[in-house]
């Protein structure tokens, strides 16, 4: 029996493990994996959630076949992290990944596995211990060079220091060593091919999403009946990567929209900038049910971002909201019947023009567009995602 060590915490972990179990792989799963936010949490001495480990234990108890090892914070976070002056530093991120890789390889304690499936940052140090294994790395973002590319900020958005991926050198090694690089959309795949990742290594597997998992409350129904036609909604971190400056300028230049509602985290500097913009209403970080109420209370949801997927877009579509999405947002790759939802530019004037055009559509056309948007869910079912992982594992087994 072939052995698989799975060390990742992506949303579809259970789906991937089901695919591996169906192929009779002997699976050992470790979690949660220390994506960069955990470095900040550790340095701030905040508790690390163990929900991921509990989900896997529940899955294993139902006969999933995975040997589960849930990793607590004391087991893989170096004491040095708590002493660092700059939480979320590149060194903290790298140390955290190296520490978990060391923990996994020592805890496994058996003959080297045949396959490794890890989140970015873990594959390289784990392959150094098990060089004969086939490696699969899960890449949750565009290629780091796309993320690091400078663009001119729009309006008076406070200029921030250029982003530099703390794992950039590690990622280069992993892209070279990996048998497969899993990405979530063709847009992300293209960005990696552009910067040298071999196309035959890239496996596009979406994140599954079922609209039925979102319940409509009485408050959200009321919000829809009182929908404000002159308001647009932005959900996500208020950063350059998410395109908050483009969204703000687009609404300011629009003839038919006079307010941008912003839901999500923001630095003090960005909050101060938003406070100066009379057309922006910052709502802060809200619980999911409140976010969905706001999704139903506005006329349009906009996301001019550069990111790997964009789950908030799917939530807005599930709430039967019209969306406008950047061509560089991964979920746009799956909106094939709804091309009118994609904006192929990051210029605020183009976004403003699209906003104004949508402001004048009839209720009937709105229903038709929403129907076309909802066809995206047929491509994101758990069954399709499971088949994607199964096909990838079968290829490696061959």
KELUM-138834 format. One line per field, with one value per residue (C-alpha): residue number from 1; residue in three letters; chain; x, y, z. Coordinates in nm, 4 decimals. Layout:
pos: NUM	...
code: ALA	...
unit: A	...
u: X	...
v: Y	...
w: Z	...
END
This chain:
pos: 1	2	3	4	5	6	7	8	9	10	11	12	13	14	15	16	17	18	19	20	21	22	23	24	25	26	27	28	29	30	31	32	33	34	35	36	37	38	39	40	41	42	43	44	45	46	47	48	49	50	51	52	53	54	55	56	57	58	59	60	61	62	63	64	65	66	67	68	69	70	71	72	73	74	75	76	77	78	79	80	81	82	83	84	85	86	87	88	89	90	91	92	93	94	95	96	97	98	99	100	101	102	103	104	105	106	107	108	109	110	111	112	113	114	115	116	117	118	119	120	121	122	123	124	125	126	127	128	129	130	131	132	133	134	135	136	137	138	139	140	141	142	143	144	145	146	147	148	149	150	151	152	153	154	155	156	157	158	159	160	161	162	163	164	165	166	167	168	169	170	171	172	173	174	175	176	177	178	179	180	181	182	183	184	185	186	187	188	189	190	191	192	193	194	195	196	197	198	199	200	201	202	203	204	205	206	207	208	209	210	211	212	213	214	215	216	217	218	219	220	221	222	223	224	225	226	227	228	229	230	231	232	233	234	235	236	237	238	239	240	241	242	243	244	245	246	247	248	249	250	251	252	253	254	255	256	257	258	259	260	261	262	263	264	265	266	267	268	269	270	271	272	273	274	275	276	277	278	279	280	281	282	283	284	285	286	287	288	289	290	291	292	293	294	295	296	297	298	299	300	301	302	303	304	305	306	307	308	309	310	311	312	313	314	315	316	317	318	319	320	321	322	323	324	325	326	327	328	329	330	331	332	333	334	335	336	337	338	339	340	341	342	343	344	345	346	347	348	349	350	351	352	353	354	355	356	357	358	359	360	361	362	363	364	365	366	367	368	369	370	371	372	373	374	375	376	377	378	379	380	381	382	383	384	385	386	387	388	389	390	391	392	393	394	395	396	397	398
code: UNK	UNK	UNK	UNK	UNK	UNK	UNK	UNK	UNK	UNK	UNK	UNK	UNK	UNK	UNK	UNK	UNK	UNK	UNK	UNK	UNK	UNK	UNK	UNK	UNK	UNK	UNK	UNK	UNK	UNK	UNK	UNK	UNK	UNK	UNK	UNK	UNK	UNK	UNK	UNK	UNK	UNK	UNK	UNK	UNK	UNK	UNK	UNK	UNK	UNK	UNK	UNK	UNK	UNK	UNK	UNK	UNK	UNK	UNK	UNK	UNK	UNK	UNK	UNK	UNK	UNK	UNK	UNK	UNK	UNK	UNK	UNK	UNK	UNK	UNK	UNK	UNK	UNK	UNK	UNK	UNK	UNK	UNK	UNK	UNK	UNK	UNK	UNK	UNK	UNK	UNK	UNK	UNK	UNK	UNK	UNK	UNK	UNK	UNK	UNK	UNK	UNK	UNK	UNK	UNK	UNK	UNK	UNK	UNK	UNK	UNK	UNK	UNK	UNK	UNK	UNK	UNK	UNK	UNK	UNK	UNK	UNK	UNK	UNK	UNK	UNK	UNK	UNK	UNK	UNK	UNK	UNK	UNK	UNK	UNK	UNK	UNK	UNK	UNK	UNK	UNK	UNK	UNK	UNK	UNK	UNK	UNK	UNK	UNK	UNK	UNK	UNK	UNK	UNK	UNK	UNK	UNK	UNK	UNK	UNK	UNK	UNK	UNK	UNK	UNK	UNK	UNK	UNK	UNK	UNK	UNK	UNK	UNK	UNK	UNK	UNK	UNK	UNK	UNK	UNK	UNK	UNK	UNK	UNK	UNK	UNK	UNK	UNK	UNK	UNK	UNK	UNK	UNK	UNK	UNK	UNK	UNK	UNK	UNK	UNK	UNK	UNK	UNK	UNK	UNK	UNK	UNK	UNK	UNK	UNK	UNK	UNK	UNK	UNK	UNK	UNK	UNK	UNK	UNK	UNK	UNK	UNK	UNK	UNK	UNK	UNK	UNK	UNK	UNK	UNK	UNK	UNK	UNK	UNK	UNK	UNK	UNK	UNK	UNK	UNK	UNK	UNK	UNK	UNK	UNK	UNK	UNK	UNK	UNK	UNK	UNK	UNK	UNK	UNK	UNK	UNK	UNK	UNK	UNK	UNK	UNK	UNK	UNK	UNK	UNK	UNK	UNK	UNK	UNK	UNK	UNK	UNK	UNK	UNK	UNK	UNK	UNK	UNK	UNK	UNK	UNK	UNK	UNK	UNK	UNK	UNK	UNK	UNK	UNK	UNK	UNK	UNK	UNK	UNK	UNK	UNK	UNK	UNK	UNK	UNK	UNK	UNK	UNK	UNK	UNK	UNK	UNK	UNK	UNK	UNK	UNK	UNK	UNK	UNK	UNK	UNK	UNK	UNK	UNK	UNK	UNK	UNK	UNK	UNK	UNK	UNK	UNK	UNK	UNK	UNK	UNK	UNK	UNK	UNK	UNK	UNK	UNK	UNK	UNK	UNK	UNK	UNK	UNK	UNK	UNK	UNK	UNK	UNK	UNK	UNK	UNK	UNK	UNK	UNK	UNK	UNK	UNK	UNK	UNK	UNK	UNK	UNK	UNK	UNK	UNK	UNK	UNK	UNK	UNK	UNK	UNK	UNK	UNK	UNK	UNK	UNK	UNK	UNK	UNK	UNK	UNK	UNK	UNK	UNK	UNK	UNK	UNK	UNK	UNK	UNK	UNK	UNK	UNK	UNK	UNK	UNK	UNK	UNK
unit: A	A	A	A	A	A	A	A	A	A	A	A	A	A	A	A	A	A	A	A	A	A	A	A	A	A	A	A	A	A	A	A	A	A	A	A	A	A	A	A	A	A	A	A	A	A	A	A	A	A	A	A	A	A	A	A	A	A	A	A	A	A	A	A	A	A	A	A	A	A	A	A	A	A	A	A	A	A	A	A	A	A	A	A	A	A	A	A	A	A	A	A	A	A	A	A	A	A	A	A	A	A	A	A	A	A	A	A	A	A	A	A	A	A	A	A	A	A	A	A	A	A	A	A	A	A	A	A	A	A	A	A	A	A	A	A	A	A	A	A	A	A	A	A	A	A	A	A	A	A	A	A	A	A	A	A	A	A	A	A	A	A	A	A	A	A	A	A	A	A	A	A	A	A	A	A	A	A	A	A	A	A	A	A	A	A	A	A	A	A	A	A	A	A	A	A	A	A	A	A	A	A	A	A	A	A	A	A	A	A	A	A	A	A	A	A	A	A	A	A	A	A	A	A	A	A	A	A	A	A	A	A	A	A	A	A	A	A	A	A	A	A	A	A	A	A	A	A	A	A	A	A	A	A	A	A	A	A	A	A	A	A	A	A	A	A	A	A	A	A	A	A	A	A	A	A	A	A	A	A	A	A	A	A	A	A	A	A	A	A	A	A	A	A	A	A	A	A	A	A	A	A	A	A	A	A	A	A	A	A	A	A	A	A	A	A	A	A	A	A	A	A	A	A	A	A	A	A	A	A	A	A	A	A	A	A	A	A	A	A	A	A	A	A	A	A	A	A	A	A	A	A	A	A	A	A	A	A	A	A	A	A	A	A	A	A	A	A	A	A	A	A	A	A	A	A	A	A	A	A	A	A	A	A	A	A	A	A	A	A	A	A	A	A	A	A	A	A
u: 0.0000	0.1337	0.1794	0.0725	0.1675	-0.0781	0.0206	-0.2147	-0.5066	-0.6889	-1.0673	-1.1025	-0.8770	-1.1532	-1.2348	-0.8701	-0.8487	-1.1642	-1.0055	-0.6883	-0.8881	-1.0825	-0.7500	-0.6555	-0.3637	-0.2373	-0.2843	-0.1290	-0.2610	-0.1080	-0.2687	-0.3096	-0.0261	0.1347	0.0339	0.1807	-0.1042	-0.0112	0.3300	0.1566	-0.0792	0.2110	0.4179	0.1137	0.0638	-0.2906	-0.4375	-0.4268	-0.7620	-0.7735	-1.0915	-0.8997	-0.7670	-1.1139	-1.2685	-1.0144	-1.0659	-1.4394	-1.3714	-1.1390	-1.3982	-1.6496	-1.4160	-1.2258	-0.9073	-0.6818	-0.4431	-0.4861	-0.2222	-0.3478	-0.0610	-0.0909	0.0878	0.3506	0.4534	0.5765	0.6165	0.9677	0.9884	1.1819	0.8636	0.7237	1.0361	1.0397	0.9836	0.8231	0.5449	0.4662	0.8266	0.9679	1.1947	0.8987	0.7114	1.0077	1.0846	0.7252	0.7179	1.0531	0.9445	0.6284	0.8116	1.0535	0.7653	0.5874	0.8959	0.9905	0.6333	0.5761	0.8403	0.8011	0.9470	0.9555	0.6184	0.5663	0.3848	0.3818	0.0961	0.1698	0.0813	0.3364	0.6504	0.6492	0.7332	1.0981	1.2081	1.0091	1.1599	1.5038	1.4187	1.2361	1.3989	1.2518	0.8899	0.6682	0.5770	0.2519	0.2465	-0.0774	-0.0253	-0.2978	-0.1988	-0.0816	0.2901	0.4739	0.6140	0.2595	0.1887	0.5124	0.4629	0.4207	0.1244	0.0340	-0.2159	-0.5401	-0.6649	-0.4979	-0.4669	-0.1764	0.1257	0.2533	0.5924	0.6272	0.5117	0.7833	0.6844	0.8743	0.8807	0.9900	1.3201	1.1494	0.8744	1.1277	1.2764	0.9327	0.8158	1.1290	1.1050	0.7286	0.5698	0.2482	0.1580	-0.2112	-0.3713	-0.7354	-0.7988	-0.6671	-0.5805	-0.3426	-0.2090	-0.1262	0.0643	0.2831	0.3475	0.4466	0.7208	0.8713	0.6659	0.6368	0.2784	0.2623	0.3187	0.0225	-0.3051	-0.6064	-0.8540	-1.1133	-1.2342	-1.5725	-1.8700	-2.2319	-2.4769	-2.7183	-2.4805	-2.5792	-2.9093	-3.1211	-3.2444	-3.5460	-3.3070	-3.1468	-3.4887	-3.5815	-3.2483	-3.3288	-3.6714	-3.5045	-3.2138	-3.0299	-2.9676	-2.6883	-2.4632	-2.1883	-2.0266	-1.6618	-1.5792	-1.2219	-0.9049	-0.8726	-0.5375	-0.3821	-0.3961	-0.7726	-0.8038	-0.9733	-0.8246	-0.9705	-1.3117	-1.3086	-1.2093	-1.4615	-1.7497	-1.6266	-1.6190	-1.9512	-2.2578	-2.5046	-2.3362	-2.2606	-2.1554	-1.9067	-1.9623	-1.6431	-1.6495	-1.3236	-1.0030	-0.7958	-0.4847	-0.5145	-0.3571	-0.6118	-0.8988	-0.7837	-0.7817	-1.1339	-1.2561	-1.1487	-1.3446	-1.7038	-1.8321	-1.6843	-1.8617	-1.6327	-1.8280	-1.5323	-1.5094	-1.8568	-1.9974	-2.0944	-2.4703	-2.4311	-2.2053	-2.4724	-2.7355	-2.5231	-2.4785	-2.8538	-2.9002	-2.6879	-2.7198	-2.3864	-2.0852	-1.7417	-1.4030	-1.1205	-0.8610	-0.5632	-0.6160	-0.6280	-1.0005	-1.2450	-1.4948	-1.6735	-1.7794	-1.9465	-2.1244	-2.2591	-2.3788	-2.5420	-2.7279	-2.8486	-2.6407	-2.4947	-2.1122	-1.8253	-1.4966	-1.1438	-1.0083	-0.7215	-0.9515	-0.9469	-1.3199	-1.3683	-1.2261	-1.5416	-1.7973	-1.8058	-2.1746	-2.1510	-1.8777	-2.0490	-1.9375	-1.5674	-1.3809	-1.0623	-0.8879	-0.7761	-0.8488	-1.1073	-1.2694	-1.3462	-1.4972	-1.7004	-1.8380	-1.9437	-2.1076	-2.3071	-2.4148	-2.5432	-2.7295	-2.9790	-3.0666	-3.4255	-3.5390	-3.5883	-3.2346	-3.1046	-3.2738	-3.1296	-2.7764	-2.8068	-2.9209	-2.6141	-2.3864	-2.5322	-2.4247	-2.0766	-2.1815	-2.2109	-1.8312	-1.7493	-1.9236	-1.7357	-1.7705	-1.5789	-1.3081	-1.2764	-1.2457	-0.9682	-0.7648	-0.8330	-0.7153	-0.3978	-0.3194	-0.3899	-0.1455	0.1232	0.0516	0.0973
v: 0.0000	0.3411	0.5925	0.9591	1.2260	1.5155	1.8394	2.1160	2.3170	2.4240	2.4352	2.1106	1.8951	1.6439	1.6174	1.5454	1.2830	1.1135	1.0933	0.9408	0.6906	0.5792	0.4919	0.2909	0.5153	0.4880	0.8492	1.0293	1.3850	1.6630	1.9977	2.2812	2.3927	2.7267	2.9576	3.3049	3.4307	3.1680	3.3314	3.6552	3.4711	3.2928	3.6059	3.7822	3.4884	3.4282	3.0765	2.8777	2.7216	2.3427	2.3131	2.1688	1.8798	1.8128	1.7988	1.5397	1.3324	1.3348	1.2255	0.9450	0.8250	0.7899	0.5483	0.7901	0.5931	0.8860	0.8586	1.2009	1.3869	1.7257	1.9606	2.1993	2.5362	2.4230	2.1377	2.3302	2.6997	2.7891	2.9775	3.2452	3.3563	3.4911	3.7024	3.8595	4.2323	4.2167	3.9610	3.8462	3.8982	3.6896	3.5088	3.4209	3.2741	3.0651	2.9423	2.8388	2.6383	2.4740	2.3835	2.2119	2.0305	1.8995	1.7980	1.6092	1.4200	1.3167	1.2273	1.0115	0.7719	0.5038	0.4158	0.7212	0.7918	0.7539	1.0883	1.4241	1.6715	1.9954	2.3580	2.6009	2.6355	2.2809	2.0711	2.1757	2.1021	1.7758	1.6570	1.7196	1.4403	1.2215	1.2943	0.9833	1.0898	1.2486	1.5994	1.7893	2.1521	2.3469	2.7075	2.9362	3.2557	3.3906	3.3558	3.5728	3.7924	3.8923	3.9784	4.1724	4.3710	4.7375	4.9238	5.2872	5.3378	5.5132	5.8308	5.9186	5.5656	5.5566	5.4090	5.0995	4.9298	4.6884	4.3379	4.0734	3.7123	3.5689	3.2282	3.3393	3.1435	2.8389	2.8553	2.8572	2.5351	2.3786	2.4622	2.2916	1.9811	1.9262	1.6610	1.8645	2.2236	2.2559	2.5939	2.6996	2.8618	2.9030	3.2661	3.1500	2.8726	3.1279	3.3461	3.0510	2.9410	3.2983	3.2876	2.9511	2.6769	2.3878	2.3723	1.9913	2.0213	2.2495	2.0927	2.3257	2.2150	2.4683	2.5229	2.3587	2.5740	2.4783	2.7714	2.5723	2.6057	2.9740	3.0243	3.3270	3.4920	3.7136	4.0072	3.9320	3.9035	4.2416	4.3839	4.2725	4.4380	4.7641	4.7375	5.0667	5.1186	5.3724	5.1613	4.9137	4.6612	4.5578	4.2592	4.1651	4.3076	4.6729	4.6321	4.6949	4.3219	4.3309	4.6497	4.8697	5.1824	5.0869	5.0182	5.3522	5.5531	5.3707	5.4609	5.8193	5.8601	5.6836	5.8892	5.6445	5.5232	5.7504	5.5116	5.2244	4.9997	4.8252	4.5114	4.3578	4.4270	4.7414	4.8938	5.2137	5.4021	5.2723	5.3345	5.6969	5.7244	5.5816	5.8239	6.1126	5.9736	6.0901	5.8280	5.5333	5.3781	5.1419	4.8732	4.6835	4.3075	4.1505	3.8014	3.6043	3.6478	4.0265	4.0291	3.8431	4.0943	4.3737	4.1706	4.1790	4.5430	4.6955	4.7025	4.5434	4.3591	4.4524	4.2820	4.4432	4.2163	4.0035	3.6826	3.3091	3.2525	3.4916	3.3060	3.6302	3.6559	3.3155	3.4159	3.7261	3.5174	3.2703	3.5664	3.6505	3.9632	4.1101	4.0955	4.2689	4.0804	4.1490	3.9247	3.8481	3.7105	3.3314	3.2709	3.4712	3.1720	2.9780	3.2477	3.1313	3.2064	3.5449	3.7295	4.0577	4.0035	4.0203	4.3515	4.3040	4.6067	4.7571	5.1146	5.2944	5.4621	5.1198	5.0019	5.3227	5.2768	4.9195	5.0326	5.2982	5.0516	4.8055	5.0767	5.1105	4.7442	4.6287	4.3863	4.1187	4.1599	4.1529	3.8164	3.6793	3.7901	3.6402	3.3130	3.3077	3.3832	3.0964	2.8453	2.8783	2.6453	2.3493	2.3669	2.3889	2.0897	1.8708	1.5807	1.7704	1.8722	1.5135	1.3883	1.6415	1.5172	1.1556	1.2047	1.3744	1.0966	0.8300	1.0019	0.9989	0.6349	0.5428
w: 0.0000	-0.0993	0.1815	0.1662	0.4195	0.3977	0.5716	0.4658	0.6004	0.2851	0.2758	0.0845	0.3024	0.3730	0.0002	-0.0852	0.1873	0.0606	-0.2845	-0.1364	0.0702	-0.2375	-0.4012	-0.0885	0.0014	0.3573	0.4695	0.7647	0.7984	1.0039	1.0844	1.1196	0.8956	0.9756	0.6956	0.7603	0.9797	1.2380	1.2731	1.3675	1.6041	1.7687	1.8115	1.9588	2.1989	2.0741	2.0865	1.7646	1.6732	1.6752	1.4666	1.1722	1.3793	1.5236	1.1741	1.0641	1.3780	1.3085	0.9502	1.0626	1.3156	1.0315	0.8549	0.6350	0.6775	0.7743	1.0655	1.2244	1.4196	1.5365	1.6081	1.9001	1.9104	2.1591	1.9354	1.6350	1.7119	1.8258	2.1535	1.9637	1.7909	2.1151	2.1612	1.8156	1.8012	1.4589	1.4457	1.0919	0.9888	0.7086	0.9533	1.1753	0.8798	0.7663	1.1186	1.1703	0.8475	0.9179	1.2709	1.1550	0.8769	1.1392	1.3637	1.0853	0.9682	1.3223	1.4222	1.1154	1.2395	0.9748	0.6410	0.4138	0.2467	-0.1268	-0.1608	0.0158	-0.0211	0.1614	0.1795	0.0343	0.2442	0.3844	0.0790	0.0405	0.4012	0.4050	0.0762	0.2245	0.4716	0.2185	-0.1213	-0.2870	-0.2327	-0.4970	-0.3826	-0.4317	-0.3192	-0.2755	-0.3935	-0.2588	-0.4395	-0.7723	-0.8422	-0.5911	-0.8693	-0.9616	-0.5985	-0.5665	-0.8876	-0.8083	-0.9481	-0.9109	-0.6315	-0.7199	-0.5536	-0.2247	-0.0963	0.1512	-0.0219	0.1540	0.1416	-0.1522	-0.0612	-0.0540	-0.0053	0.2893	0.1193	-0.2272	-0.2249	-0.0733	-0.3353	-0.6203	-0.4828	-0.4336	-0.7849	-0.9175	-0.6968	-0.6979	-0.9151	-0.9062	-0.8140	-0.7226	-0.7981	-0.7792	-1.1165	-1.4702	-1.3908	-1.1164	-1.3403	-1.6101	-1.3636	-1.2617	-1.6208	-1.7058	-1.4424	-1.5252	-1.3578	-1.6035	-1.7382	-1.7096	-1.3345	-1.2751	-1.1627	-1.1553	-0.8869	-0.7653	-0.4131	-0.3687	-0.2816	-0.2234	-0.2205	-0.0066	0.2882	0.3218	0.4969	0.4218	0.7430	0.7988	0.8275	0.4903	0.3223	0.4698	0.3516	-0.0042	0.0006	0.1095	-0.1364	-0.1908	-0.5619	-0.5087	-0.2870	-0.3799	-0.1450	-0.1047	0.1204	0.2109	0.3592	0.2636	0.0866	-0.2535	-0.3368	-0.2849	-0.4933	-0.2332	-0.3936	-0.7344	-0.5818	-0.4001	-0.7073	-0.9273	-0.6967	-0.6623	-1.0427	-1.0978	-1.1898	-1.0364	-0.7173	-0.4254	-0.1481	-0.1122	0.1893	0.3045	0.5203	0.6387	0.8261	0.7664	0.9162	1.1185	0.8274	0.5783	0.8201	0.8511	0.4703	0.4460	0.7131	0.4879	0.1913	0.2348	-0.0112	0.1860	0.4831	0.6722	0.8589	1.0045	1.0497	1.0760	1.1422	0.8332	0.8707	0.8929	0.5860	0.3922	0.5029	0.3588	0.0403	-0.0050	0.0893	-0.1904	-0.5688	-0.6598	-0.5155	-0.6538	-0.6240	-0.8289	-0.6697	-0.7687	-0.5737	-0.6205	-0.5852	-0.4164	-0.1979	-0.1097	-0.4758	-0.4518	-0.1319	-0.3057	-0.6020	-0.3627	-0.2094	-0.5638	-0.5969	-0.9178	-0.9056	-1.0848	-1.0638	-1.1858	-1.4627	-1.2213	-0.9516	-0.9752	-0.9481	-1.2678	-1.4587	-1.3691	-1.4591	-1.8208	-1.8838	-1.7145	-1.9075	-1.8234	-1.4622	-1.5574	-1.5852	-1.7891	-1.6457	-1.3155	-1.4293	-1.2101	-1.5146	-1.6631	-1.3360	-1.3016	-1.6537	-1.5759	-1.2517	-1.4352	-1.7035	-1.4439	-1.2558	-1.5394	-1.6070	-1.5605	-1.2894	-1.5538	-1.6919	-1.3367	-1.2783	-1.6032	-1.5109	-1.1642	-1.3226	-1.5494	-1.2543	-1.0512	-1.3150	-1.1630	-0.8804	-1.1198	-1.1645	-0.7938	-0.6409	-0.3879	-0.6348	-0.9060	-0.6583	-0.5332	-0.8921	-0.9530	-0.6573	-0.7445	-1.1023	-0.9790	-0.7283	-0.9946	-1.2310	-0.9629	-0.8804	-1.2444
END
